[in-house]
Amino acid sequence: MTQTADRAAQRVLSVFLVQSASTLTAFHEQATWATLAEIRLMARIAGLKVANVNGSYAGEPYGAHSREMLVVLERQ
């Protein structure tokens, strides 16, 4: 797997290589990230509000060193 991060564009490009008995297949993935402040703004514009923010699927608090950000939105 290789990853390239473009911080200015807030984008990560990844390539995953999967090898079977006779083939090697490359899967390309592109992801865009947003800050919590940007998510709050987008939610407000959409008529939603942030109900909860976690740092993992296990429910850990979101913080500066979290690898994930899970945001629960609700209608206002």
C-alpha positions as YAML, in Angstrom:
chain: A
units: angstrom
residues:
- id: 1
  name: MET
  ca: [0.00, 0.00, 0.00]
- id: 2
  name: THR
  ca: [1.19, 3.51, -0.77]
- id: 3
  name: GLN
  ca: [-0.35, 6.81, 0.29]
- id: 4
  name: THR
  ca: [0.19, 10.37, -0.80]
- id: 5
  name: ALA
  ca: [-1.32, 13.22, 1.21]
- id: 6
  name: ASP
  ca: [-1.99, 16.64, -0.29]
- id: 7
  name: ARG
  ca: [-2.60, 18.83, 2.76]
- id: 8
  name: ALA
  ca: [-3.55, 21.92, 0.74]
- id: 9
  name: ALA
  ca: [-6.26, 20.01, -1.15]
- id: 10
  name: GLN
  ca: [-7.19, 17.97, 1.97]
- id: 11
  name: ARG
  ca: [-6.91, 14.79, -0.07]
- id: 12
  name: VAL
  ca: [-5.28, 11.39, 0.37]
- id: 13
  name: LEU
  ca: [-4.51, 9.16, -2.60]
- id: 14
  name: SER
  ca: [-3.91, 5.46, -1.85]
- id: 15
  name: VAL
  ca: [-2.94, 2.47, -3.96]
- id: 16
  name: PHE
  ca: [-3.51, -1.04, -2.65]
- id: 17
  name: LEU
  ca: [-1.90, -4.03, -4.36]
- id: 18
  name: VAL
  ca: [-3.63, -7.39, -4.08]
- id: 19
  name: GLN
  ca: [-1.87, -10.51, -5.30]
- id: 20
  name: SER
  ca: [-3.63, -13.77, -6.09]
- id: 21
  name: ALA
  ca: [-2.07, -16.94, -7.40]
- id: 22
  name: SER
  ca: [-1.80, -15.59, -10.95]
- id: 23
  name: THR
  ca: [-2.55, -11.84, -10.91]
- id: 24
  name: LEU
  ca: [-1.56, -8.60, -9.26]
- id: 25
  name: THR
  ca: [-4.36, -6.03, -9.06]
- id: 26
  name: ALA
  ca: [-4.00, -2.36, -8.08]
- id: 27
  name: PHE
  ca: [-6.93, -0.62, -6.38]
- id: 28
  name: HIS
  ca: [-6.88, 3.19, -6.32]
- id: 29
  name: GLU
  ca: [-8.71, 5.13, -3.62]
- id: 30
  name: GLN
  ca: [-9.13, 8.85, -3.10]
- id: 31
  name: ALA
  ca: [-10.42, 10.36, 0.13]
- id: 32
  name: THR
  ca: [-11.03, 13.95, 1.14]
- id: 33
  name: TRP
  ca: [-10.94, 15.04, 4.76]
- id: 34
  name: ALA
  ca: [-12.51, 17.93, 6.64]
- id: 35
  name: THR
  ca: [-11.80, 19.51, 9.99]
- id: 36
  name: LEU
  ca: [-14.40, 19.39, 12.75]
- id: 37
  name: ALA
  ca: [-14.95, 23.15, 12.29]
- id: 38
  name: GLU
  ca: [-15.66, 22.59, 8.58]
- id: 39
  name: ILE
  ca: [-18.07, 19.76, 9.37]
- id: 40
  name: ARG
  ca: [-19.89, 21.97, 11.91]
- id: 41
  name: LEU
  ca: [-20.23, 24.72, 9.28]
- id: 42
  name: MET
  ca: [-21.48, 22.33, 6.58]
- id: 43
  name: ALA
  ca: [-23.95, 20.83, 9.05]
- id: 44
  name: ARG
  ca: [-25.28, 24.25, 10.03]
- id: 45
  name: ILE
  ca: [-25.72, 25.23, 6.37]
- id: 46
  name: ALA
  ca: [-27.65, 21.98, 5.82]
- id: 47
  name: GLY
  ca: [-29.90, 22.65, 8.82]
- id: 48
  name: LEU
  ca: [-28.19, 20.06, 11.02]
- id: 49
  name: LYS
  ca: [-26.16, 20.18, 14.21]
- id: 50
  name: VAL
  ca: [-23.37, 18.04, 15.62]
- id: 51
  name: ALA
  ca: [-24.85, 15.76, 18.28]
- id: 52
  name: ASN
  ca: [-21.71, 13.78, 19.11]
- id: 53
  name: VAL
  ca: [-18.07, 13.39, 18.06]
- id: 54
  name: ASN
  ca: [-16.00, 10.27, 18.79]
- id: 55
  name: GLY
  ca: [-12.41, 9.36, 18.06]
- id: 56
  name: SER
  ca: [-13.15, 5.71, 17.22]
- id: 57
  name: TYR
  ca: [-15.96, 3.23, 16.66]
- id: 58
  name: ALA
  ca: [-15.35, 2.08, 20.23]
- id: 59
  name: GLY
  ca: [-16.65, 5.46, 21.44]
- id: 60
  name: GLU
  ca: [-13.33, 6.93, 22.54]
- id: 61
  name: PRO
  ca: [-13.33, 10.73, 22.87]
- id: 62
  name: TYR
  ca: [-12.15, 12.66, 19.82]
- id: 63
  name: GLY
  ca: [-8.87, 14.48, 20.39]
- id: 64
  name: ALA
  ca: [-5.78, 15.88, 18.71]
- id: 65
  name: HIS
  ca: [-4.21, 12.41, 18.36]
- id: 66
  name: SER
  ca: [-7.31, 10.55, 17.16]
- id: 67
  name: ARG
  ca: [-6.84, 8.65, 13.90]
- id: 68
  name: GLU
  ca: [-10.59, 8.73, 13.18]
- id: 69
  name: MET
  ca: [-13.38, 11.22, 13.63]
- id: 70
  name: LEU
  ca: [-16.94, 9.92, 13.76]
- id: 71
  name: VAL
  ca: [-19.55, 12.67, 13.74]
- id: 72
  name: VAL
  ca: [-23.23, 12.14, 14.51]
- id: 73
  name: LEU
  ca: [-25.51, 14.85, 13.09]
- id: 74
  name: GLU
  ca: [-29.14, 15.58, 13.92]
- id: 75
  name: ARG
  ca: [-31.81, 17.85, 12.57]
- id: 76
  name: GLN
  ca: [-32.24, 21.12, 14.41]
...
